[in-house]
């Protein structure tokens, strides 16, 4: 079997640091920038000086003051537009090897086959899956990712370490929030209708995983080991899976850990109508008000989806400084509903954008997300002045994503002292020919194919479309080999298939009963 070059032999729980000895200086000379005060315009012949991980200065070519002997490298910016790197503020790295797994079905049904997948996971396969997603993101212009990491083993130290080693090796900025849960209110609602669910990896998951106390300990150890490593490029967040998947006690524990380690929190919220109905029935109030009551809504907390809102919820989100991560493609793929983006922007909600996992999107390309965001909210019932503007969409994918990562003051803009996460885009590519409004080109024309070079934390990680840190061909070959062995026939496969079908039938019936009750039918 061909092995992957640079595949580390890592020890679970050990972060490998690569501190700088001397401050490195990098100069981008003669590039174009988006004019900050004139949307649709470009500033030509601009220089960007990078010192270490941060931007030291920006200005017209030849006007920056620095010692040229300290500049280790000069990159020509001719015919290159430099923009802040895109931030994917919600995905699940385990799903990078699960693209094209499922037909489009509602989320509650979509989850079941994921847990019955025959892929035999190992730390090495988790590493490869994470690295594959990082590769796709970097090559298409994503410089930072918020990974809400779920695994088929709950919060597992060896899987968490494998994930972080992959992000470390790829060179991408990553904040990882281990998904943790201890209940499923949808399954519990079945008892109200006299339903019992057959044994299945999805329905039995809480019995199969380590006790929740041990998972909480693993999450704390993970934060202690990995947070703010790799020169600050890797961060750790607390990741309660979602409102109806976490008991009040677990949410309180997550909040305590977040405060203890001074880190943020990321969770799913009211993604589907069924979730919203079950939450109101079981908790006596809507999901957003419940989170506010629990004290979870604040700057540093980000909520994925938040589609099924109640009157006043957007005001709560805006007032608390909570970031909402909009995932337009997976919302459409699973028929979850339409987030009220126009109202959210109007009320001042901090918005970020995410691809979601590849099992519900099938790609990790944020330019797909930008375009879909610019299309799906152009509704005839809305005044067209409320349709999302390209500047707002790009801001959500940069500054909004930075807020989700807890870096709103340091990331997402091309300014002095900002972290140097930058894209160099080829203005001679087809997507920009002929060049008109650069924002319109970025949102509606570009597909990630015009990305020439990518800089993360002051390091060039993609140059002329090629990754510096990963042997792409070897990685793909290793994944093919590993998946061929990991997809061995499962014992009692027919029994598992029958159990999956039975759970799906029961859940489908339960879903219709709850929604009919919720809609007063």
LOZADO-403558 format. One line per field, with one value per residue (C-alpha): residue in one letter; x, y, z; residue number from 1. Coordinates in Angstrom, 3 decimals. Example, Ala and Ser with C-alpha at 12.3 -4.5 7.8 and 13.67 -1.06 7.14 Angstrom:
r <- [A, S]
c1 <- [12.300, 13.670]
c2 <- [-4.500, -1.060]
c3 <- [7.800, 7.140]
k <- [1, 2]
% end
This chain:
r <- [X, X, X, X, X, X, X, X, X, X, X, X, X, X, X, X, X, X, X, X, X, X, X, X, X, X, X, X, X, X, X, X, X, X, X, X, X, X, X, X, X, X, X, X, X, X, X, X, X, X, X, X, X, X, X, X, X, X, X, X, X, X, X, X, X, X, X, X, X, X, X, X, X, X, X, X, X, X, X, X, X, X, X, X, X, X, X, X, X, X, X, X, X, X, X, X, X, X, X, X, X, X, X, X, X, X, X, X, X, X, X, X, X, X, X, X, X, X, X, X, X, X, X, X, X, X, X, X, X, X, X, X, X, X, X, X, X, X, X, X, X, X, X, X, X, X, X, X, X, X, X, X, X, X, X, X, X, X, X, X, X, X, X, X, X, X, X, X, X, X, X, X, X, X, X, X, X, X, X, X, X, X, X, X, X, X, X, X, X, X, X, X, X, X, X, X, X, X, X, X, X, X, X, X, X, X, X, X, X, X, X, X, X, X, X, X, X, X, X, X, X, X, X, X, X, X, X, X, X, X, X, X, X, X, X, X, X, X, X, X, X, X, X, X, X, X, X, X, X, X, X, X, X, X, X, X, X, X, X, X, X, X, X, X, X, X, X, X, X, X, X, X, X, X, X, X, X, X, X, X, X, X, X, X, X, X, X, X, X, X, X, X, X, X, X, X, X, X, X, X, X, X, X, X, X, X, X, X, X, X, X, X, X, X, X, X, X, X, X, X, X, X, X, X, X, X, X, X, X, X, X, X, X, X, X, X, X, X, X, X, X, X, X, X, X, X, X, X, X, X, X, X, X, X, X, X, X, X, X, X, X, X, X, X, X, X, X, X, X, X, X, X, X, X, X, X, X, X, X, X, X, X, X, X, X, X, X, X, X, X, X, X, X, X, X, X, X, X, X, X, X, X, X, X, X, X, X, X, X, X, X, X, X, X, X, X, X, X, X, X, X, X, X, X, X, X, X, X, X, X, X, X, X, X, X, X, X, X, X, X, X, X, X, X, X, X, X, X, X, X, X, X, X, X, X, X, X, X, X, X, X, X, X, X, X, X, X, X, X, X, X, X, X, X, X, X, X, X, X, X, X, X, X, X, X, X, X, X, X, X, X, X, X, X, X, X, X, X, X, X, X, X, X, X, X, X, X, X, X, X, X, X, X, X, X, X, X, X, X, X, X]
c1 <- [0.000, 1.271, 1.681, 1.043, 4.173, 4.142, 1.521, 2.640, 3.117, 1.229, 0.615, -2.994, -3.240, 0.044, 0.134, 3.229, 4.352, 6.417, 7.273, 8.985, 12.541, 12.801, 10.007, 9.439, 8.589, 6.576, 5.717, 2.880, 3.735, 1.489, -1.796, -5.401, -7.709, -11.436, -12.034, -13.472, -15.538, -16.489, -18.268, -17.690, -14.335, -10.753, -7.618, -4.766, -1.004, -1.181, 1.447, 0.804, 3.597, 3.205, 5.282, 4.967, 1.289, -0.051, -0.402, 2.136, 1.122, -1.037, -0.704, 0.049, 3.070, 6.305, 4.836, 5.405, 8.309, 10.399, 13.903, 14.055, 16.859, 14.408, 11.927, 12.477, 10.081, 8.321, 5.175, 4.113, 0.555, 0.229, -3.246, -4.062, -6.942, -6.171, -9.165, -9.554, -9.691, -13.168, -14.272, -16.383, -18.151, -19.961, -18.957, -18.331, -14.971, -15.939, -18.351, -15.617, -15.530, -19.337, -20.250, -23.026, -24.135, -27.827, -30.756, -32.363, -34.594, -35.509, -32.724, -34.281, -34.377, -31.025, -29.217, -30.110, -28.134, -25.103, -24.842, -25.348, -22.593, -20.299, -17.109, -14.942, -13.511, -10.040, -7.921, -5.977, -9.171, -10.363, -7.029, -7.376, -10.993, -10.066, -7.049, -9.154, -11.626, -8.826, -7.306, -10.597, -11.194, -7.723, -7.650, -11.025, -10.232, -11.249, -8.532, -10.378, -12.946, -15.174, -15.476, -18.401, -16.786, -19.157, -17.857, -19.471, -17.793, -18.991, -16.182, -13.131, -9.616, -7.918, -10.310, -9.929, -6.146, -6.220, -8.417, -6.150, -3.018, -4.642, -5.465, -1.989, -0.364, -2.605, -1.802, -5.427, -6.782, -9.224, -11.476, -12.758, -15.859, -16.297, -19.983, -21.329, -24.868, -26.714, -30.344, -32.615, -35.973, -37.287, -36.776, -38.169, -41.277, -42.038, -43.131, -46.013, -47.343, -46.663, -43.641, -40.561, -37.523, -35.560, -31.908, -29.750, -26.452, -28.479, -31.024, -28.427, -25.688, -25.864, -25.480, -22.545, -20.572, -18.452, -20.347, -21.055, -18.784, -15.843, -16.673, -16.744, -13.323, -12.023, -13.309, -11.534, -8.303, -8.663, -8.976, -6.034, -3.869, -4.712, -6.197, -4.149, -1.436, 0.404, 1.219, -2.406, -3.755, -5.587, -8.334, -10.784, -14.436, -17.120, -19.608, -22.937, -24.625, -27.951, -30.827, -32.845, -29.720, -28.405, -29.926, -30.035, -27.294, -25.023, -25.627, -24.746, -21.552, -20.648, -21.172, -18.953, -16.174, -16.457, -16.069, -13.286, -11.151, -12.172, -13.321, -16.432, -19.348, -20.953, -24.198, -27.109, -30.355, -33.945, -32.783, -36.069, -39.764, -39.808, -36.996, -38.764, -42.038, -40.406, -38.390, -41.480, -43.456, -40.727, -39.148, -42.200, -40.680, -38.935, -35.330, -33.803, -35.530, -34.464, -30.818, -31.084, -32.545, -29.658, -27.173, -25.637, -26.380, -23.512, -20.537, -18.440, -21.478, -22.463, -25.620, -25.840, -29.050, -31.606, -34.326, -37.532, -37.635, -40.397, -41.348, -38.684, -35.945, -33.914, -33.975, -32.651, -29.844, -28.881, -28.997, -26.915, -24.206, -24.726, -23.477, -25.804, -24.207, -26.341, -25.977, -28.070, -27.021, -27.587, -30.834, -32.036, -30.531, -32.474, -35.546, -35.028, -36.534, -35.446, -33.618, -35.025, -31.753, -33.213, -34.868, -31.717, -29.532, -32.099, -32.118, -28.343, -27.772, -24.118, -24.196, -21.630, -21.792, -21.082, -20.981, -22.159, -20.776, -20.192, -22.921, -25.503, -23.743, -21.350, -18.720, -16.597, -16.447, -17.485, -17.929, -20.891, -22.272, -21.722, -23.641, -26.487, -26.835, -27.056, -29.816, -32.179, -33.255, -34.350, -38.014, -40.889, -42.715, -39.735, -38.955, -35.949, -34.066, -34.006, -32.390, -28.859, -26.182, -22.790, -20.988, -23.139, -22.564, -18.795, -18.776, -20.654, -18.080, -15.172, -15.927, -18.974, -16.948, -14.251, -16.871, -17.888, -14.251, -13.930, -11.559, -13.782, -11.146, -8.274, -9.495, -11.534, -10.150, -7.046, -5.751, -2.736, -2.485, -5.040, -4.112, -2.684, -5.208, -5.382, -6.379, -4.609, -7.165, -6.217, -8.068, -7.231, -9.314, -12.554, -14.694, -13.397, -13.416, -14.321, -13.923, -16.922, -18.046, -15.545, -18.087, -20.533, -17.762, -16.799, -20.343, -21.857, -19.015, -16.103, -16.155, -12.829, -10.978, -9.298, -7.480, -3.794, -2.253, -3.436, -1.769, -2.781, -1.314, 1.381, 2.433, 1.992, 0.112, -1.152, 0.935, -0.203, -2.983, -0.690, -0.613, 2.739, 2.107, 0.218, 1.073, -2.364, -1.842, -0.514, -3.385, -6.022, -4.315, -4.088, -7.806, -8.714, -6.640, -7.869, -11.535, -11.248, -10.209, -12.503, -15.546, -15.271, -18.602, -20.275, -21.412, -25.211, -25.455, -28.981, -30.022, -28.559, -30.361, -33.658, -33.133, -32.334, -35.519, -37.564, -36.162, -36.753, -40.366, -41.021, -39.346, -41.235, -44.527, -43.560, -42.471, -45.855, -47.772, -45.809, -45.993, -49.723, -50.221, -47.956, -49.866, -53.231, -54.371]
c2 <- [0.000, 3.446, 5.569, 9.279, 11.424, 13.733, 11.610, 12.134, 9.426, 11.248, 10.532, 11.089, 14.109, 15.640, 18.894, 19.493, 23.125, 24.831, 28.202, 30.885, 31.693, 34.911, 37.140, 36.566, 39.436, 38.958, 41.689, 41.538, 44.237, 45.980, 44.126, 45.333, 45.692, 46.206, 49.904, 50.001, 53.138, 52.664, 49.329, 48.139, 49.886, 48.676, 50.234, 49.380, 49.260, 48.486, 46.882, 44.638, 44.033, 40.965, 40.539, 37.113, 36.204, 39.728, 42.500, 45.199, 47.842, 48.468, 51.313, 52.472, 50.820, 52.391, 54.260, 51.671, 52.195, 49.060, 47.673, 45.723, 43.552, 42.098, 40.983, 37.288, 37.141, 39.418, 38.211, 40.075, 41.258, 42.205, 41.262, 39.874, 40.910, 40.350, 39.752, 38.390, 34.600, 33.080, 31.499, 28.333, 28.782, 25.437, 22.015, 18.446, 17.046, 13.390, 13.824, 14.636, 10.928, 10.689, 12.932, 11.610, 9.290, 10.124, 11.231, 14.510, 13.698, 15.604, 15.880, 13.480, 10.735, 11.704, 11.120, 7.428, 6.033, 8.104, 6.073, 2.845, 3.672, 0.698, 2.745, 1.425, 4.545, 4.723, 7.690, 7.445, 7.599, 10.586, 12.273, 11.605, 12.811, 16.066, 16.590, 16.027, 18.719, 21.130, 20.563, 21.320, 24.428, 25.900, 25.410, 27.153, 30.120, 29.126, 30.007, 29.223, 26.648, 26.003, 22.223, 20.991, 17.592, 14.677, 11.118, 7.693, 7.330, 10.543, 12.732, 10.567, 11.778, 9.798, 11.150, 14.723, 14.478, 13.046, 15.940, 18.584, 16.992, 17.120, 20.807, 21.460, 19.690, 21.301, 24.857, 26.015, 28.023, 25.846, 26.092, 22.665, 22.266, 18.606, 17.761, 16.399, 15.221, 13.086, 12.933, 12.978, 14.654, 13.500, 9.843, 10.468, 12.033, 8.668, 7.285, 9.785, 8.031, 4.514, 4.023, 1.973, 1.990, -1.144, -1.562, 0.452, 2.416, 5.645, 4.768, 2.985, 5.601, 6.864, 3.313, 2.617, 5.778, 6.420, 7.821, 11.505, 12.410, 10.773, 12.615, 15.936, 15.135, 14.311, 17.649, 19.544, 17.674, 18.475, 22.207, 22.142, 20.345, 22.058, 25.512, 28.352, 26.051, 26.229, 29.913, 30.598, 28.993, 26.162, 26.896, 24.844, 25.643, 23.939, 22.168, 21.080, 19.316, 21.133, 22.199, 18.989, 16.793, 18.206, 18.049, 21.284, 19.820, 19.219, 22.724, 24.166, 22.090, 23.329, 26.917, 26.370, 24.876, 27.770, 30.289, 28.347, 28.116, 31.530, 30.031, 30.189, 27.858, 26.465, 24.494, 23.674, 25.528, 25.021, 23.669, 21.960, 22.450, 19.122, 20.220, 23.489, 21.692, 19.144, 21.822, 23.921, 20.872, 19.492, 22.715, 24.957, 27.710, 28.336, 27.327, 30.811, 31.993, 28.764, 29.380, 32.951, 31.731, 29.264, 32.116, 30.680, 33.597, 36.096, 37.187, 34.102, 31.841, 30.850, 29.028, 26.957, 27.180, 28.863, 28.588, 28.020, 31.229, 32.827, 36.530, 38.459, 35.832, 37.907, 40.821, 38.534, 37.291, 40.833, 42.208, 39.360, 39.587, 35.965, 34.951, 33.022, 30.734, 30.471, 27.218, 27.789, 24.715, 22.076, 23.818, 23.294, 19.810, 18.534, 20.751, 22.270, 25.664, 29.186, 31.389, 34.979, 36.572, 39.929, 40.424, 39.275, 41.766, 44.511, 43.876, 43.785, 40.086, 39.101, 36.716, 34.126, 31.508, 27.775, 24.914, 22.323, 18.807, 17.057, 14.521, 17.316, 19.621, 17.285, 20.024, 22.266, 25.165, 28.455, 30.150, 27.799, 29.143, 32.778, 32.361, 30.393, 33.042, 35.678, 33.785, 32.005, 35.116, 37.140, 36.531, 38.195, 38.954, 41.029, 44.526, 43.982, 46.578, 43.943, 41.279, 40.511, 42.673, 41.297, 43.432, 41.948, 38.399, 38.809, 40.455, 37.468, 35.086, 37.046, 39.310, 37.279, 34.086, 35.775, 36.525, 32.847, 31.907, 34.469, 36.583, 39.499, 42.067, 40.284, 38.644, 39.288, 42.636, 43.807, 46.299, 46.855, 44.361, 41.977, 38.311, 37.648, 35.242, 36.350, 35.179, 36.240, 35.951, 35.953, 38.848, 37.401, 34.277, 33.749, 34.638, 38.235, 38.727, 41.479, 43.071, 45.058, 45.194, 43.000, 42.180, 40.835, 38.781, 37.320, 36.364, 35.243, 34.357, 32.904, 29.188, 28.986, 28.284, 31.688, 31.274, 31.684, 31.764, 31.476, 32.866, 31.675, 33.151, 34.803, 31.557, 30.808, 27.491, 27.488, 28.860, 28.901, 26.502, 23.938, 23.134, 23.487, 21.174, 18.229, 15.777, 15.786, 12.754, 10.667, 11.784, 10.741, 7.399, 6.777, 7.541, 5.151, 2.397, 3.010, 3.248, 0.042, -1.787, 0.153, -0.687, -4.419, -6.288, -5.826, -8.868, -9.135, -6.450, -7.559, -7.261, -3.727, -2.734, -4.070, -2.228, 1.003, 0.674, 0.036, 3.084, 5.254, 4.076, 4.814, 8.217, 9.139, 8.261, 10.161, 13.172, 13.421, 13.011, 15.765, 18.180, 17.618, 18.377, 21.433, 22.759, 22.126, 19.588]
c3 <- [0.000, -0.852, 2.261, 2.475, 2.680, 5.676, 7.418, 11.020, 13.562, 16.276, 19.924, 21.082, 23.335, 22.231, 20.291, 18.187, 18.185, 15.500, 17.061, 15.003, 15.910, 13.896, 12.681, 8.953, 6.605, 3.417, 0.909, -1.622, -4.158, -6.657, -6.005, -6.213, -3.197, -2.793, -2.130, 1.415, 0.928, -2.727, -3.296, -6.836, -7.116, -6.837, -5.416, -7.785, -7.165, -3.464, -1.210, 1.801, 4.298, 6.517, 9.667, 11.240, 11.505, 11.032, 8.496, 9.351, 6.805, 3.733, 1.250, -2.298, -3.869, -2.727, 0.251, 2.995, 5.341, 6.030, 5.800, 2.510, 3.886, 6.420, 3.749, 3.092, 0.169, -2.319, -4.127, -7.230, -7.072, -10.721, -11.999, -8.563, -6.342, -2.660, -0.390, 3.155, 3.270, 3.400, 6.677, 6.731, 10.056, 10.209, 8.951, 10.144, 9.049, 9.514, 6.608, 4.086, 3.249, 3.243, 0.309, -1.958, 0.845, 0.963, -1.109, -0.103, 2.876, 6.070, 8.636, 11.151, 8.511, 6.985, 10.298, 10.593, 7.623, 8.683, 11.879, 9.921, 7.438, 6.885, 6.884, 9.702, 11.304, 12.799, 13.935, 10.666, 8.604, 10.654, 9.934, 6.203, 6.121, 7.856, 5.617, 2.492, 3.559, 4.438, 1.011, -0.755, 1.329, 0.941, -2.825, -3.177, -0.955, 2.569, 5.064, 8.317, 9.401, 12.396, 12.650, 14.783, 15.075, 15.596, 15.579, 15.798, 19.206, 20.869, 22.205, 21.566, 22.423, 19.655, 17.024, 18.304, 18.213, 14.685, 13.555, 15.042, 13.582, 10.147, 10.461, 11.808, 8.857, 6.217, 7.343, 7.568, 10.516, 12.449, 15.480, 16.508, 18.682, 19.726, 19.381, 22.665, 23.467, 26.021, 24.882, 21.840, 22.474, 19.099, 19.986, 23.468, 21.920, 20.327, 23.693, 23.733, 20.656, 21.923, 19.692, 20.432, 18.203, 17.266, 18.173, 15.784, 15.929, 15.859, 18.564, 20.729, 20.453, 24.034, 25.355, 23.040, 23.799, 26.866, 29.888, 29.478, 32.392, 30.655, 27.439, 29.297, 30.750, 27.260, 25.989, 28.775, 28.110, 24.431, 25.118, 27.543, 24.993, 21.739, 22.276, 20.766, 19.395, 16.044, 16.560, 17.455, 14.276, 16.084, 18.580, 20.611, 21.260, 23.322, 21.051, 22.556, 19.663, 19.853, 22.069, 21.843, 21.954, 25.259, 28.718, 30.758, 32.954, 29.957, 28.596, 32.027, 32.054, 28.577, 29.682, 32.719, 30.567, 28.106, 30.917, 32.629, 29.494, 28.085, 24.820, 22.666, 22.061, 18.908, 18.543, 16.252, 16.951, 15.708, 12.355, 11.445, 12.121, 13.965, 16.279, 17.025, 17.803, 20.098, 21.922, 22.604, 23.732, 26.011, 27.305, 27.353, 25.221, 21.926, 21.462, 21.284, 24.464, 26.163, 25.255, 26.484, 29.784, 30.097, 29.604, 26.441, 24.103, 24.069, 21.950, 21.271, 20.897, 17.372, 16.320, 13.154, 11.079, 13.474, 10.835, 12.837, 14.826, 16.856, 17.003, 18.874, 18.420, 15.973, 18.398, 21.142, 18.887, 17.907, 21.453, 22.893, 20.210, 19.218, 15.761, 13.448, 10.870, 7.745, 5.763, 2.631, 0.642, 3.326, 4.300, 0.738, 0.409, 3.452, 3.013, 6.458, 5.621, 4.786, 7.255, 7.307, 6.210, 5.191, 8.591, 10.395, 8.555, 9.079, 12.840, 13.119, 13.771, 13.304, 10.325, 9.247, 6.503, 6.471, 4.025, 6.575, 6.248, 2.942, 3.690, 3.457, 0.995, -0.830, -1.236, 0.987, -1.465, 0.114, -3.254, -3.743, -0.472, -1.460, -4.696, -3.120, -0.433, -3.146, -4.962, -2.571, -0.635, -3.665, -2.900, -4.752, -1.479, -0.297, -1.446, -3.706, -1.686, 1.109, -1.042, 0.242, -1.316, -2.422, 0.173, 2.948, 1.736, 1.563, 4.973, 6.444, 4.936, 6.410, 9.368, 10.420, 10.323, 12.391, 15.063, 15.110, 15.697, 18.505, 16.405, 15.403, 16.381, 14.626, 11.453, 8.323, 7.127, 5.294, 7.822, 10.022, 12.928, 11.409, 11.130, 7.666, 6.127, 2.480, -0.985, -4.179, -6.973, -10.639, -12.300, -15.719, -15.012, -16.933, -13.900, -14.061, -17.830, -18.561, -15.160, -13.941, -10.289, -8.373, -5.654, -8.239, -9.819, -6.424, -5.424, -8.710, -11.116, -9.174, -8.244, -6.453, -9.708, -9.900, -6.576, -7.335, -3.861, -0.266, 2.848, 6.321, 9.501, 7.395, 5.682, 1.975, 1.949, -1.653, -4.515, -8.137, -7.172, -5.500, -1.796, -0.054, 2.884, 1.367, -1.386, -2.998, -5.209, -2.344, -0.102, -2.624, -3.203, 0.538, 0.944, -1.875, -0.286, 3.249, 2.251, 0.221, 3.379, 5.711, 3.571, 4.174, 4.314, 7.699, 9.633, 9.690, 6.986, 6.079, 9.727, 9.911, 6.720, 8.041, 11.326, 9.451, 7.396, 10.549, 12.360, 9.294, 9.024, 12.688, 12.547, 9.395, 11.088, 14.248, 12.233, 10.492, 13.787, 15.544, 12.617, 12.193, 15.882, 15.655, 12.638, 14.319, 11.716]
k <- [1, 2, 3, 4, 5, 6, 7, 8, 9, 10, 11, 12, 13, 14, 15, 16, 17, 18, 19, 20, 21, 22, 23, 24, 25, 26, 27, 28, 29, 30, 31, 32, 33, 34, 35, 36, 37, 38, 39, 40, 41, 42, 43, 44, 45, 46, 47, 48, 49, 50, 51, 52, 53, 54, 55, 56, 57, 58, 59, 60, 61, 62, 63, 64, 65, 66, 67, 68, 69, 70, 71, 72, 73, 74, 75, 76, 77, 78, 79, 80, 81, 82, 83, 84, 85, 86, 87, 88, 89, 90, 91, 92, 93, 94, 95, 96, 97, 98, 99, 100, 101, 102, 103, 104, 105, 106, 107, 108, 109, 110, 111, 112, 113, 114, 115, 116, 117, 118, 119, 120, 121, 122, 123, 124, 125, 126, 127, 128, 129, 130, 131, 132, 133, 134, 135, 136, 137, 138, 139, 140, 141, 142, 143, 144, 145, 146, 147, 148, 149, 150, 151, 152, 153, 154, 155, 156, 157, 158, 159, 160, 161, 162, 163, 164, 165, 166, 167, 168, 169, 170, 171, 172, 173, 174, 175, 176, 177, 178, 179, 180, 181, 182, 183, 184, 185, 186, 187, 188, 189, 190, 191, 192, 193, 194, 195, 196, 197, 198, 199, 200, 201, 202, 203, 204, 205, 206, 207, 208, 209, 210, 211, 212, 213, 214, 215, 216, 217, 218, 219, 220, 221, 222, 223, 224, 225, 226, 227, 228, 229, 230, 231, 232, 233, 234, 235, 236, 237, 238, 239, 240, 241, 242, 243, 244, 245, 246, 247, 248, 249, 250, 251, 252, 253, 254, 255, 256, 257, 258, 259, 260, 261, 262, 263, 264, 265, 266, 267, 268, 269, 270, 271, 272, 273, 274, 275, 276, 277, 278, 279, 280, 281, 282, 283, 284, 285, 286, 287, 288, 289, 290, 291, 292, 293, 294, 295, 296, 297, 298, 299, 300, 301, 302, 303, 304, 305, 306, 307, 308, 309, 310, 311, 312, 313, 314, 315, 316, 317, 318, 319, 320, 321, 322, 323, 324, 325, 326, 327, 328, 329, 330, 331, 332, 333, 334, 335, 336, 337, 338, 339, 340, 341, 342, 343, 344, 345, 346, 347, 348, 349, 350, 351, 352, 353, 354, 355, 356, 357, 358, 359, 360, 361, 362, 363, 364, 365, 366, 367, 368, 369, 370, 371, 372, 373, 374, 375, 376, 377, 378, 379, 380, 381, 382, 383, 384, 385, 386, 387, 388, 389, 390, 391, 392, 393, 394, 395, 396, 397, 398, 399, 400, 401, 402, 403, 404, 405, 406, 407, 408, 409, 410, 411, 412, 413, 414, 415, 416, 417, 418, 419, 420, 421, 422, 423, 424, 425, 426, 427, 428, 429, 430, 431, 432, 433, 434, 435, 436, 437, 438, 439, 440, 441, 442, 443, 444, 445, 446, 447, 448, 449, 450, 451, 452, 453, 454, 455, 456, 457, 458, 459, 460, 461, 462, 463, 464, 465, 466, 467, 468, 469, 470, 471, 472, 473, 474, 475, 476, 477, 478, 479, 480, 481, 482, 483, 484, 485, 486, 487, 488, 489, 490, 491, 492, 493, 494, 495, 496, 497, 498, 499, 500, 501, 502, 503, 504, 505, 506, 507, 508, 509, 510, 511, 512, 513, 514, 515, 516, 517, 518, 519, 520, 521]
% end
